[in-house]
Structure formats: structure tokens, C-alpha cells
């Protein structure tokens, strides 16, 4: 972790304060004064501020059921950030693992553990995400094969990875993806001449969304660990 972030995670200071503390020679790493905010700090390093040893807070992990018209960015833009829904301290340390569009609802994972979220979002890990899709036109059962084979999206040179389409009825399907390209599901259905009316993520790996829209909860230790291993479970 970067030294400036380590200080934020161990104190109530923000990144600007942390940089100033480092530049003013108040931070020592393994008995050496360090002036570089990007200096990498490892688990067994001893970091002191004004002579006091710093201990970072434990990482935090949450699930949130994102409502419509909120975004998965850390800052408010055209729509407010979904992080506004969490009434907890030190929210600036958190980020959302894998974005949903403003008009998509459902499961988002929130954490301050970059390694954990990387594991979930890294394409090579093929972590499965399950979406409930409502379509504007009826879908025919033989289309499941196209999703399995991969679909070439407009402007892209490689087809999508195999995706599993489960048809509930003519306008309602479940789609399981292991990648997350820009507006991927909307573009996949557009490529086959259909249109997504609504999109809701209900599961990531083995973790199912179980809070109401706009609500959130902490993940259990077992859930956090299962998602750390999700690449091996799938
Ligand atoms: N695919 C989309 O088109 N949008 C999302 O939010 C997620 C997947």
C-alpha cells in the first residue's frame, strides 16, 4: 500500500494531510524518514508518525443493492455516488468493485481492499456475475447458443467470452457473464436485434444479493474469503 494511503487508513487524516505530514519529515518507515507519499509500505514495515507507531484499520467489505440513477464512482457526477447510501465513517477509503450503469440496479461490492476487488474484477479470474434482464422483444430459445459461442460487439475485434443465457420466459432471462466490458449486456442484446428494458445484478460468484433496494450490509468473514477464492471455485 502507498505510504499516504497507509497514513489515511491508520489515522483520521485525509490524503492531502498525509502528503503534508510526509513532506514535513514527520513520518518514519523502518527507522528512515521518508519523503515520498507513493513509497510502498508492506505488512511487516514499522511506520511511525511523530514517533507513534501506526496500525491500519481492518479492511471493510459490504454488499449494496444499488438503486436506479446512482453511479458506481466515488464522486457525484450527473447522478449521486452509490457510496452516499452508506452511513459509515471514512467513506473516502472505499471503492466499488466492478461498475454498474446508472440505469442498472442490484448487487455491488464495496471495499477498501484493492487486492480483493482486483481478484473479483480481473478478467483472467472469470468471476461469474448473474444478471436478470428484461427484454423489449420476445427472445427465441435457440439464441442461447449465440451467447455461448460469443458475440462480436460493435467496434470490438474479439467476441465476448462464453456467456450462459437462461430463458425464464419470452421477455425475461438470466445471463451469466465472466467479463465486464463497457455496457456489455445492452450491447450483446443490441447485437442480436433486441433491447434491454431493465437490468439487475443478483449474484457475484456464490454471493447472492439479499438486501432491499438502497440497503446494504457488511459481508461475513466467510463471504469475504469465498470471494477471495472465487477464481478457484468457478
Ligand atoms: N452490462 C450492461 O450493459 N450494464 C451494466 O450495468 C452491467 C452489465
Boltz pocket constraint, residues with backbone or C-beta under 6 A from the ligand:
constraints:
  - pocket:
      binder: B
      contacts: [[A, 99], [A, 100], [A, 101], [A, 102], [A, 104], [A, 181], [A, 182], [A, 183], [A, 184], [A, 185], [A, 186], [A, 187], [A, 199]]
      max_distance: 6.0
